[in-house]
Amino acid sequence: MEMLLMGACLSVFGLAVACLAFGAATRTEEGTPVSQPQPAVAKAAVKARFFVEPVFLSTPARPRVPIEALLLQIENHVRLEQAAAESFLQTPTPALLHRRTMSSLVN
């Protein structure tokens, strides 16, 4: 019982010391006003950036794909997904649920 009481007293004392230290660290003095940063320091802070100058990379020219070809790929993908859903609804098994479809598009 004495050890429990001693531990509680030390914990309260440690909490009091921590509160005093925190209060002293965050307290501002009333007699001295908080000084504003100098303009030279602000200009130096603006100049010191991690990425000084952005680098613009030219994008390589990609071959243009006709919209009809893209639409055909999407329609084929939709048909394959619908067929996979219908086959799962007919005979639902975990293997059919986790199997990938035959579509070339990654879903």
N, C-alpha and C positions, 0 to 999 in steps of 0.2 A: 504494500500500500504506500509505503514511504517512497519507493522508487517511482511509482506512478505519479504521485504528487510532485516529486522533484522533476520528472519529465514534463509535466504540465506547466510548472513554473518556468522552466527553461524555454519552453515553446512560446509562452506568452512574452517572456523577456526578449527572445529573438524576434518575435513579430513587432514588438515595440521599437527595437533598434532598426529594423528594416523600414518601418513607417517613418521614423525620424530621418533616416538617410534619404528616403525617397522624397520627403517633404523638403529637405535641404537642397536636393539636386534640382527640383522643379520650381523652386521659389525664385521670384524675381525681386530684386532690391527696389524699394520704393524711392530711394534718393536719386538713383541714376536712371535716366531714361534709356530705353532700348535704342541703340544706334541703328540707323538704316545702313545697308551695304553701300559702299562707294560705287560711283558709276564705272570707274576703271575695273573694279572687280566684277561687276555685272557684265561688262563687255568681254572680259576674259572668259567668263563662264559661258557666254554665248558662243565664242569662238571654239571652245574646247568641246567638240562633239565626237561621238564614237565613229559615226560615218560622216566624214568631212564632206566629201563630194559623192553624190550618188552616181553609180556606174550604170549606164543604160546599154544593155546588150541588144543587139539587133536580133529579132526573131528570124529563124531560117524560114524560107518560103516553103510551105507545105503544098503538096499537090492538091488541087481542088477535086473534091469528090462530088459527083452529081447528087442532087437531092433525091432523085428517084432511087439510086442505089441505097442510100441511107434508109429511105422509107421501106424498101424491100427487106432490108436486114431487120428493121424493127418489126415489120409484119411477121416475118419468119420467127423471130424470137417470141412474139406474142402467141403465135400458133403452137409453138413447142411448149411454152409455159402452160397454156390451156390444156394441151394434151396430157401433160404431166399431172396437172390438177385433177383432170377427169379420171386418169388411171388410179390416182391415189384415192379418190372418192369411191371408186368401184371396189377396190380391195385395199383398205388402209393398213399399211404395215410400216414399222419404223424404218425399214430399209428404203422404201419408196419416199418416205418423208425427207430423209437426209441425203438422197441421191442427187447428183448434179444433173441438169438437163443437157440435152445435146446441142443447145444453142451456142453460137460462137460468141455471143455477147455475155459478158460476165455480169451476173446479177448480185 
